[in-house]
Amino acid sequence: MVKCLERTLGAICNALTDQCTQGSACLDGICKCLPGFALSNRNRCEPVSAPAPTVVMTFPTLMTTTAPARTTKSVKTLAPLDVRSSNIAGKMKKLGEKCSVGNDLCPQNAHCLMELCVCRPGMLLRDDQCFDGASPLPPPKPYQNPATPKTPTEPVPFPTPAVRLIVRHTLGQTCDDHEDCVNGAVCIDSQCACPASTIERDGRCLKSAFAAGTANPGESCEDGEVCTGGALCDSGMKKCICAAGHEATQGTCIRSGSYAALPGNRCYADQTECVGGSTCINGLCACDSLHHLIDGYCRPLTAPNANVEYLPATGLRFSSNPSPKQKAKRCDPVKCQLPTCFCSLDGRSIPGNLAPQDTPQFIVLSFDDAVNGKTAPDYKYLFEDSRWKNPNGCPIKGTFFVSHEWTNYDEVQWIFRNGHELASNSISHVNLGQASENTWLNEIDGQRRIMAKFGNAREEEIVGMRAPQLAAGGDNQFEMMSRAGFLYDNTISANPGQDFGPFWPQTLDYKLSWPCIDANCPKSAFPGIWEIPMNQYYGVYLNQIRSYKRATMLRAAVDLENTEDDLLDVLVSNFERGYKTNKAPFVLNLNADFLQLGGQNTGMHALERFLEQMSAKKDVYFITMKSLISWMQDPKPLSKIDQFPDLKCPRRMSSHAPTANNTCEKPNKCIFPTPTLSSMEHQFLTCNPCPTMFPWLDNPMGVLDF
């Protein structure tokens, strides 16, 4: 007898040899809930009509058991929204029914997951409906034996959250500002229409540049077809060709000798590297029990951005409307308590009321912009040999705010697998100061997904962001962060003054404690979102204005002609402003312009000398931004710093041990025609097979979406 192998919900399976667990069955090669069953918050497939006596709410860091709330008096309920089939794209589906993302609409508080309508994370399944975990539940219906007549029951009113259901419209239908148009359409003058540079075809808005269609590597492009899969149209042969040293394999360009396989593909443990977060199990690249195969890579089952959906030809969209926000008030230190809330009246107080002499001095090395052949050599020079260590002997780590355009994702993989922190810096890297919440979502969460899919990073561990061009986006930016599951922002400038201690990070439960001169500072309260201020540097002295040059980026605080000694003086003097006062974190905002100053690497040499000096201090620790917040949530004095897990050896940023080499020896070179962008051609390197299309705002996964 052949022993069946157990497969968890969402894992790849073989219907003949595998046994799916958690009440699921092997459907289409994946362990899924059967029709009529839904994924409950107990992480099992259960009938959508089954009573649920006690339900477990799942949050990223919290597991609590909640019993139904009792109601003692009738409460007026809100009238349900009238959703008409003519007013949405696709059909209205019931819980447990099969669905298609972007085409069908699941009930309120549910979404389309693994082709089934199921309750969202944090939502509670009760009586064929999904209820908000933060709202009181209706009492459970009395159990009825199917063999006995049903007893009539009086409906018991209960509070209903005032959340508008998202309504999505197709071409030609009327629309409001808070509603989505799908299939590439946008709301223009209250009607869903195709934007400029697109044409209408089969109910979709197709980019005019793609009107002639597409062609796979090796196929003809003589009639104007756009090449896909990492290939370009050879002007002489009129044929889609891959880069030198690459071959066309299954519609994509693969470097000769490369043996990477995506989740769901066959693998050989000693020859193939499974990518996209998967590992080789019984000859197939499969996700672990905490992840499932979505959008071509292993995504977390309980992602903080689970309420974000990808709509083909449209981009990322929230599947529910935001809750009303309250205006931010002045800090109340009595009510604002760690670990979930922190602020102080002057913004300079040390968390945990620690004395300065008992507080570790943290330094954060942060890096900005694209990671490619111009910048990656500097990063490897700084970190690869582990030259610089903390007082406990652990190698120092940095935080990298990565933008998409011109980034090579084999280098992103190197950053992540060497224990550094990845954070999002947008896809297009343009000023988003006046952008809508949807634009912020596509730029920031889109880049998070791109780094996860093509850089083989864990999506759930990318929790920070810095606005492109350091242009904050006001409430639209922070509303997006709150709803998409981001933890912190590092954008807003703060001027502490040359003779005063710098400002500490704080949560946005309350108004910023430092003067925010940016026109796009947050006005509302965003509980749990941290702002790590960019304390301005006081740079070189300017005789003409009798003052110091002041800036939020280190490069802007110095001049091209400054010497190595000049730059070291700037670094040390700004460090000591906090070190000798309130021990606020010293964040170094670095980029290639500073490190390669004057074409002589003057900035790099000054930084090396600074690191050498700091390494001699026993109370100075280099830390990532995510770890800085972790320490602030539970401040440990210097005498107990060895109890802080993020600084222990061996130190790794990822909560999951690497399963493969830090990067690949032969990355794939993916070249794309991009006729709709400012540059007609884009390319990047990745250890994964090339995607079909160049990942961009309306298509972060790089799929063929028309």
C-alpha angles and dihedrals in degrees: 000000000000113000113232117236117230117235125191125229110287095019124125111261145181112227092211100050109019134077115213116216135206091054094297132130134214105262123166090348095304131093103249140161113267119246108280091032128093136197104258127202087258085070093246135112106252133171110269090232096049117117114245110206098183122013131200116221113213120213129162094260105010135069115182133165113226129191121207113279118246120234120208100182140023115272122199111249128213118251112255117253113259104237112187123196091231090058099058138059110256123344135323106249132201127231109283095019122123114261143177120229111242094013106058132049121224122205122277114297091013132099141190108269123168088350093303132101106242136161116274121247109280092025121114123226113224131152096346092310137098115230129197108260090221094057128074114267124229115251112270116261114253112263112257123203105229089224094060129066115267116256114228112242131196113241111246112216117227135181113279120202113245095237120141115227113239111251117199124201136203129220115307097015122121117257142187129217093260094050130085131236114209139206093046096307125131132204107260119172091344093307132098107244139158113268124232118294092029135097131209116248128163093343094309136099108242122192108250091230089064096049092111091055132237137289131207123231108289095024128111121271097178094119095054099273114162113240117235138190096054096306134123131213110256105224093213102043094031087223134123107250133184125230118278112288093023132109133206108249123172093338097313138085116255126181113245108259094022114131105184119139129194124226110289095028127110119266142184113216095220097041110028131065112211110218135185091065095302134124132208110263120169093337097312131095102238138175120244124250093273095054139052135200109265127150092000099303141066109278124185117264091224101035116172087229094052090124089065118092132189113233113197114251089002108066133222119346136176112245094215136036122255124263118246114275130220124227112258114254132203115285116280105196091189094059096033105077134167141281094036101026135034134170139129133207094248098028092235103089119118116242116254091021089271119170115244092245090055095047123093114233107234125203120194119201106205128181128198139208135008123354111221145118091306098053108022096071089060092050093049091046089056100043113016099084094039090234094157120060139178120244089269091058097254119135115254121249136204142209119240121201100200127198120199109227110090094001120137110218097205085068091048087055089052091052094050098043092049090062100259124134123254120207133174124260097170136265103259098028093220127138109280098179094123097030125129123249090255091055091050089050094052093044100045106026089036090058090047089056093045091054090048095048102039100024094045093233126146107262094208091058094059100087105143136076143185119201115245113257086010088273109147117214103213119221093343091063096045094042088056091049093051095048096041095051103251118156106201147009127211104192114092117098122226129190108207093176127250095267100042137075118267123253123267122227116265140185120255094236082109138027117287110274094216126066107272108205095176113108089223100056115140113270099184131062117261107186116214096013112121125213114204103197124225097231105207121248122233102219136174120346116255111209093194093064097024091232142095122267107253127200145144095231117061094227092058091055094060138052131239092245094053114122128229089259091052091053093047090052090053092050095047097043093051092046092052093052088074099025092061096043127026102348092237111175114275106224115195110205102202135177139162092271090065100037092048095038113168091358088280100094086242092151092051092052091049090048091051091054090048092051089050091054094046093048089063092060115091095205097050120094129180111222142166122250094249090052091046090059090046089056092046091053089058108016114208118196120229090262090062100032090117087069091063104099097204091067097046123110130279086040121196129166095213119079086213121069114242112261097196144024119307090252140346126268093220112036119189116253107221116195121187135185105230106184093163095056132073091259116052092216134038132180141177140175123241137166087227129077112277115268121240095249135020107272111245143150098292093036112031093163094056095232128150098260102177 
